Amino acid sequence: MDDRRKRLLYLSQHRGMKETDLLMGRFAQKNLETMNDVELNDLELILEEGDNDLLSWIMEHTEPPERVNTLVLKMIIDFRKSL
């Protein structure tokens, strides 16, 4: 795994809230290796968001803003639904 993916894996697993740590960490473990540069950029953008907002979007309680409403967020939501 290259350094960028290692960093994103770490950031995904150490969010601050246990729920997002587990969900994002598992998503990253499963998908990072196959993600392209655009998807990695989108994941970096999503990881900059706060845990409460991120969890609300992933659980589909609120609509995400356009800046993070990307294919990667949809992938994360689909991943959560598959658990």
N, C-alpha and C positions, 0 to 999 in steps of 0.2 A: 504494500500500500504506500502510495507516495505521501509526502509530508502534508500536502493540502488535505487529502482525505483523512489522514490521521488526526489533523487538527479539527476537522469537522466532526469526526467521530467523537473526539473528546468533548467538544462543545455540545454535541447532541446528548451525551450521557451525563453531563454535569450542568444542568440547567438551573437547578435551585429548588424546583418542586419535584417531589418524587414521581408524580404522575407523568410529568413531561420528560423527566429523566428516562423513565422506562419506555415510554412510547417513542420518543425521538431517538433514543439510543438503539432500540430494536430496529426501527426504521432504517437508521444509518447503517447498522451492521448488515442488514439485508441488501441495501441498495447502493451504497457508496461506490462499490467497485465498478458498477455498470453505468453510473451517471456520467453524462458528458459535461463539458465546461459550462454550458448555459444552465443546465440543471444544478450544477455545483454552485454557480453564482446565485441562483434563486434560493438554494438551501441556505447559503450564507446570509442572504437578506432576511429570510424567515427566522433564522437563529438570532438575529439582532432584536427581535421583538420580545416583549415581556411574556412571562409564562402564563399569566392569567388571560391575556388576549389570545395567545397562541392556542391554549387549551380550549377556549371558547370557540375559536374558528374550527379547530379539529373536531370538536364534538358537535359542530354545526348548530351551536346555540346562537351565534351572531354571524353576520356576513363579514368576511375579511375586506379590508380596504384594497383598492385596485393594485397598489404597489406590491402586495404579497399574494394576491389572488392568481397564482401561477399554476402551471402543470404540476410542479413539485408539491404544492400545498394539496392539490387534488390527489396526488399519489399518497401523501401522508394520510389524508382522510380515508381513502380506499384501504390503506394498510390497517388503519384503526378498525375499520368495519370488518376486516378479515380475521381479526383476533378473536 
